[in-house]
Amino acid sequence: MPDGRLPHDREAEAAILGALMLDKALVWEVMTSLKPEDMYVEPHRLILEAMYDVAENGDGKIDIVSIRHVLECRRQLERAGGTASLSGLMDSLPDVANVGHYVNIVLEHSLDRKMRALGQRLSQNGSPPKERAHAVLAEMYQALAGEDSARVLTMAEVARAYEANIAAGLQERCIETGIGSLDAYVTIRKKNQIVIAGNPSTGKSSLAMQIALNAMKTHHVLFISLEMSEDELFERVVQGMTGCSAKVIANPSFTTDTNRQRIAEAFARVRDTHHQLHLLSPGMVTPQDVMAHARAIQIRYGSLGLVVVDYLQLMHCPLKNMGTTERVTWLSRHMKAVARQLNVPVMLLSQLSRDNTRGNREPELHDLRDSGAIEQDADIVIFTHRPILEEEAGVLLVRKQRHGPTGRTQVNFESNRSRFLATHPAP
């Protein structure tokens, strides 16, 4: 719908595309903040999508030939204005140095259109006003999530900000796992990417939830499970409090009075105290989705201490025609960027290769499944290992810690409570 800004949008968008044709390296800078859907003019949107495709999946040569090839493969060349439209981008050469200004113009107009659309939805009849308001607020937070972009700082500026935080009493509060002997030498800091890996049924998800529940005491936490529903996660939390099985929790009428009392007390405790643990339903979750939902929590509550994704290989990659290794590499690299942009630690659960599953030996870094990038991107890698699943004895193996020592912690796994306990106190 025309809003009086179309000529301005068209000029700024064309200038961005022309600048990317002139300076191929600019695409990576622009990609961090500008999404194709931010473009108002459809041909510009399709051309930018093609440029990003060439940059990420092609040989990196962003020119008329490569862009036309992508558009032809997608059967979008005519919608993008044909070859004449691509050639026209070079007619008026923009000032490449001003590309950041052009991007800000497009983002401002894109946000304005989103806010107008949300306002219209809020005023529409249909669902109850409170439901409409909640839905619109959630979308508004997501619309704002892409507003911040990375910036370059000098080391002197970092030093001044660091000293200011200390003077203001804003020292970083590291995330603790709640397992004393592990916390004695493992430090989970902001912007860290932590990988928890292990064979099936060794307690990866239990350890992640245990850490999330401990972090929830002092931070807001976003827990994204791509395997379990919210009800299953809730049952896992109550199981840890009561020692009752999920079957008993779901059907308390078939257990003892004592267990029913425990379950009722656990329900009340979760209802009254677990306001800082946020759950995202299973679905087609991409790194952009994680960023949007996490940023929404930051905006609404003022802080976010930890993001957990269970697990990496189940995340959705929006790019097509990628092999498994390429897809997992892409996901790992983009989740690393999410951790840095959000300024919070991101914990990713990962599977191990089948070779380790068959051998049941203590896992090493090369056992991480599908991609060596998982090891490279991670700041901390922790393996869960239980040689005999029917027994409690196990070990947590810290195989990588970028800013600290590696080591091992002997643990027992309480299967009835889905949690790990250290067998020796912290030194």
C-alpha positions in Angstrom: 0.0 0.0 0.0 1.6 3.4 -1.0 2.4 5.5 2.0 4.1 8.5 0.4 7.6 7.0 0.9 7.8 4.7 -2.0 10.2 6.9 -4.1 12.5 7.3 -1.1 12.4 3.6 -0.4 13.0 2.8 -4.1 16.0 5.1 -4.2 17.6 3.8 -1.0 17.0 0.2 -1.9 18.5 0.6 -5.4 21.5 2.4 -3.9 22.1 -0.6 -1.5 21.9 -3.1 -4.4 24.2 -1.0 -6.6 26.7 -0.7 -3.7 26.8 -4.5 -3.3 27.5 -4.9 -7.0 30.4 -2.4 -6.7 31.9 -3.7 -3.5 31.4 -7.5 -3.0 32.8 -7.4 0.5 29.9 -5.1 1.7 27.4 -8.0 1.5 28.6 -9.5 4.8 28.3 -6.1 6.6 24.8 -5.5 5.1 23.6 -9.1 5.8 24.0 -8.7 9.6 21.2 -6.1 9.8 19.2 -6.0 6.5 16.8 -8.8 5.7 15.3 -9.2 2.2 11.8 -8.8 3.7 12.8 -5.3 4.8 12.8 -4.2 1.1 9.6 -2.5 0.1 9.9 -3.0 -3.7 9.4 -6.7 -4.6 12.1 -6.8 -7.4 14.6 -5.4 -4.9 13.6 -8.0 -2.3 14.1 -10.8 -4.8 17.5 -9.4 -6.0 18.8 -9.1 -2.4 17.8 -12.7 -1.7 19.7 -13.8 -4.8 22.7 -11.7 -3.7 22.7 -13.3 -0.2 22.4 -16.8 -1.9 25.4 -16.1 -4.1 27.4 -14.9 -1.1 26.6 -17.8 1.1 26.4 -20.7 -1.3 28.2 -19.6 -4.5 31.6 -18.4 -5.4 31.0 -15.0 -3.8 31.1 -13.2 -7.1 28.1 -10.9 -6.9 27.5 -9.8 -10.5 24.7 -9.6 -13.0 25.4 -13.1 -14.4 25.4 -14.9 -11.1 22.4 -13.1 -9.8 20.4 -13.7 -13.0 21.4 -17.4 -12.8 19.9 -17.7 -9.2 16.8 -15.8 -10.2 16.3 -18.0 -13.3 16.7 -21.2 -11.1 14.0 -19.8 -8.8 11.8 -18.8 -11.7 11.8 -15.3 -10.4 13.7 -13.4 -13.1 10.5 -11.8 -14.6 9.2 -10.8 -11.1 12.5 -9.2 -10.4 12.2 -7.0 -13.5 14.3 -9.1 -15.9 17.9 -8.5 -17.0 17.1 -4.8 -17.7 16.4 -4.3 -14.0 19.7 -5.9 -13.0 21.6 -3.8 -15.5 19.8 -0.6 -14.3 21.4 -1.0 -10.9 24.7 0.1 -12.4 23.2 3.1 -14.2 23.5 5.5 -11.2 26.5 4.5 -9.2 26.0 5.2 -5.5 28.5 6.3 -2.9 29.6 3.0 -1.3 30.7 4.8 1.8 27.0 5.8 2.4 25.6 2.3 2.3 25.1 2.3 6.1 22.9 5.4 5.7 20.9 3.7 3.0 20.4 0.6 5.1 19.2 2.7 8.1 16.6 4.4 5.8 15.3 1.1 4.6 15.2 -0.4 8.1 13.4 2.7 9.5 10.7 2.5 6.8 10.4 -1.3 7.2 9.8 -0.9 11.0 7.3 1.8 10.3 5.3 -0.5 8.0 5.4 -3.3 10.5 4.1 -1.0 13.3 1.3 0.3 11.0 0.3 -3.3 10.2 0.4 -4.2 13.9 -1.8 -1.2 14.7 -4.4 -2.3 12.2 -4.4 -5.8 13.6 -4.8 -4.5 17.1 -7.9 -2.5 16.1 -9.5 -5.4 14.1 -12.5 -7.2 15.6 -12.5 -10.9 16.2 -10.5 -12.3 19.1 -10.8 -10.8 22.6 -8.8 -7.5 23.0 -6.4 -9.0 25.6 -5.5 -11.8 23.2 -5.0 -9.4 20.3 -2.8 -7.2 22.5 -0.6 -10.1 23.6 -0.2 -11.3 20.1 0.7 -7.9 18.7 3.1 -7.2 21.5 5.0 -10.5 20.8 5.2 -9.5 17.1 6.4 -6.0 18.0 9.2 -7.4 20.1 10.3 -9.6 17.2 10.1 -6.7 14.8 12.5 -4.7 17.1 14.8 -7.7 17.6 16.8 -6.9 14.4 17.4 -3.3 15.2 20.8 -3.7 16.9 23.8 -4.5 14.7 27.4 -5.1 15.5 29.8 -2.2 15.7 33.6 -1.8 15.8 35.2 -0.6 19.0 38.8 0.3 19.9 40.5 -1.5 22.7 40.6 1.8 24.6 36.8 2.1 24.3 36.4 -1.5 25.7 38.7 -0.6 28.6 36.6 2.5 29.5 33.3 0.5 29.3 34.8 -2.3 31.4 36.0 0.1 34.1 32.6 1.9 34.1 30.8 -1.4 34.6 33.0 -2.2 37.6 32.6 1.2 39.1 28.8 0.9 38.7 28.8 -2.5 40.3 27.8 -4.2 37.1 30.4 -7.0 37.1 29.6 -9.9 35.0 27.7 -12.7 36.7 28.8 -16.0 35.3 26.3 -18.9 34.9 26.8 -21.8 37.3 25.8 -25.4 36.5 24.9 -26.1 40.1 27.3 -29.1 40.2 30.0 -27.8 42.6 33.0 -29.9 41.4 32.2 -28.8 37.8 31.7 -25.1 38.6 35.1 -25.2 40.4 36.9 -25.0 37.0 34.3 -24.4 34.3 33.3 -20.7 33.8 30.3 -20.0 31.5 30.4 -16.3 30.5 28.5 -14.0 28.2 28.9 -14.6 24.5 30.1 -18.2 25.1 28.9 -21.1 23.0 28.7 -24.1 25.1 28.1 -27.6 23.6 26.7 -30.5 25.7 27.1 -33.7 23.8 26.7 -37.4 24.5 25.2 -40.7 23.3 21.4 -41.3 23.6 20.1 -41.6 27.2 23.3 -40.4 28.8 21.6 -37.3 30.3 22.3 -34.5 27.8 18.8 -32.9 28.1 18.7 -33.6 31.9 22.0 -31.7 32.3 20.8 -28.8 30.2 17.6 -28.5 32.1 19.5 -28.8 35.4 21.8 -25.9 34.4 18.8 -23.9 33.2 16.9 -24.3 36.5 20.0 -23.3 38.4 20.6 -20.3 36.2 16.9 -19.3 36.5 17.5 -18.4 40.2 19.4 -15.3 39.1 18.7 -14.8 35.4 16.0 -15.1 32.8 16.5 -18.2 30.7 15.2 -19.2 27.3 14.9 -23.0 26.9 14.2 -24.3 23.3 13.4 -28.0 23.1 13.0 -29.3 19.6 12.2 -32.8 20.9 9.9 -32.3 23.9 6.7 -30.3 24.3 6.1 -27.8 27.1 4.1 -30.4 29.0 7.0 -32.9 28.8 9.4 -30.3 30.0 7.1 -29.4 32.9 6.9 -33.1 33.8 10.7 -33.2 33.7 10.9 -30.3 36.2 8.3 -31.8 38.5 10.1 -35.2 38.3 13.3 -33.5 39.6 11.4 -32.1 42.5 9.4 -35.2 43.5 11.2 -38.3 42.2 7.9 -39.4 40.6 7.9 -40.7 37.1 6.3 -38.8 34.2 3.6 -41.4 34.1 2.7 -40.8 37.7 2.8 -37.0 37.3 0.5 -37.2 34.4 -1.9 -39.5 36.2 -1.6 -38.7 40.0 -4.9 -40.5 40.8 -3.1 -43.8 40.3 -0.4 -43.3 42.9 -0.1 -43.0 46.7 -1.4 -40.1 48.8 2.2 -39.2 49.7 3.1 -38.9 46.0 0.0 -36.9 45.2 0.9 -34.4 48.0 4.5 -34.1 46.6 3.2 -33.5 43.1 0.7 -30.9 44.2 3.4 -29.1 46.2 5.7 -29.2 43.1 2.9 -27.9 40.8 2.4 -24.9 43.2 6.1 -24.2 43.5 6.6 -24.1 39.7 3.6 -22.0 39.3 4.7 -19.5 41.9 8.5 -19.4 41.4 9.5 -20.4 37.8 8.7 -17.1 36.1 12.2 -16.6 34.8 12.3 -19.9 32.7 10.8 -19.3 29.3 10.0 -22.2 26.9 9.8 -22.1 23.1 7.5 -24.8 21.5 9.0 -27.3 19.1 8.8 -26.2 15.4 10.9 -25.0 12.5 13.3 -23.0 14.6 16.1 -21.0 12.9 18.9 -19.0 14.4 16.8 -15.9 13.4 13.9 -17.2 15.4 16.2 -17.7 18.5 17.4 -14.2 18.1 13.9 -12.7 17.8 12.5 -14.6 20.8 15.6 -14.0 23.0 15.6 -10.3 22.1 11.9 -10.1 23.0 12.7 -11.4 26.5 15.6 -8.9 26.8 13.3 -6.0 25.8 10.4 -7.1 28.1 12.4 -8.1 31.2 15.5 -6.1 30.8 17.9 -9.0 30.8 18.6 -12.6 29.6 21.2 -14.8 31.2 21.2 -18.0 29.1 19.7 -19.6 25.9 19.5 -23.4 25.6 18.8 -25.2 22.3 18.0 -29.0 22.5 19.4 -29.8 20.1 21.5 -28.3 17.3 21.0 -31.0 14.6 17.2 -30.5 14.8 17.3 -26.7 14.0 16.0 -25.5 10.7 18.3 -24.0 8.1 16.4 -21.8 5.7 19.0 -22.3 2.9 18.3 -25.1 0.4 20.4 -27.7 -1.4 22.9 -28.1 1.5 24.3 -31.4 2.7 24.1 -32.4 6.3 27.6 -31.3 7.2 27.2 -27.9 5.4 23.8 -27.4 7.2 25.1 -28.1 10.7 28.2 -25.9 10.0 25.9 -23.1 8.9 23.7 -23.5 12.0 26.7 -23.6 14.4 28.3 -20.5 12.9 25.1 -18.5 13.0 24.3 -19.6 16.6 27.8 -18.4 17.5 26.8 -15.0 16.0 23.5 -15.1 18.0 25.5 -15.5 21.3 27.7 -12.5 20.5 24.8 -10.3 19.3 22.7 -11.1 22.3 25.6 -10.9 24.7 24.5 -14.1 26.5 25.9 -17.6 26.6 24.2 -20.0 24.2 24.1 -23.7 25.1 23.7 -26.2 22.2 23.0 -29.9 22.7 24.6 -32.2 20.1 24.6 -35.8 19.1 27.7 -37.9 18.7 28.7 -39.9 15.7 27.5 -43.5 15.3 31.1 -44.8 15.7 31.1 -43.6 19.3 27.7 -45.0 19.9 28.8 -48.5 18.9 32.1 -48.4 20.9 30.6 -46.8 24.0 34.0 -45.4 24.8 34.7 -42.0 26.4 33.9 -39.4 23.7 36.5 -37.1 22.2 36.0 -33.8 20.3 36.2 -35.6 16.9 33.1 -37.6 17.9 30.8 -34.6 17.5 28.3 -35.5 14.9 28.1 -34.0 11.3 30.5 -31.1 11.5 33.9 -30.1 12.8 32.6 -26.5 13.0 30.8 -27.5 16.2 34.2 -28.1 17.9 35.7 -25.0 16.3 32.9 -22.6 17.2 32.4 -23.9 20.8 34.1 -22.1 23.8 33.2 -25.0 26.1 32.5 -28.7 25.2 31.1 -31.0 27.9 30.4 -34.7 27.2 28.0 -36.8 29.3 29.2 -40.3 29.6 27.7 -43.3 31.4 29.4 -46.6 30.5 26.4 -48.7 31.8 23.1 -46.9 31.4 21.4 -49.1 34.0 23.8 -47.9 36.6 24.1 -44.4 38.2 27.9 -43.9 37.8 29.0 -41.5 35.1 31.3 -38.8 34.2 31.1 -35.3 32.8 34.1 -34.7 30.5 35.2 -31.1 29.7 37.1 -31.7 26.5 37.4 -28.0 25.6 37.4 -24.7 27.5 38.8 -21.8 25.5 39.6 -19.8 28.6 40.2 -22.4 31.2 41.4 -26.0 31.9 39.8 -29.2 30.7 39.0 -32.0 33.1 36.5 -34.5 34.4 33.9 -34.7 37.1 32.7 -38.0 38.5 28.9 -37.9 38.9 26.0 -40.1 39.7 22.8 -39.8 37.6 19.6 -40.0 39.6 17.3 -41.3 36.9 14.2 -40.9 39.0 14.9 -37.2 39.3 16.7 -36.7 35.9 19.7 -34.9 37.5 23.4 -35.3 38.0 25.1 -35.2 41.5 28.8 -34.9 42.0 30.3 -37.8 43.8 33.0 -35.6 45.4 32.6 -32.1 46.8 34.2 -29.1 45.0 37.8 -28.6 46.1 
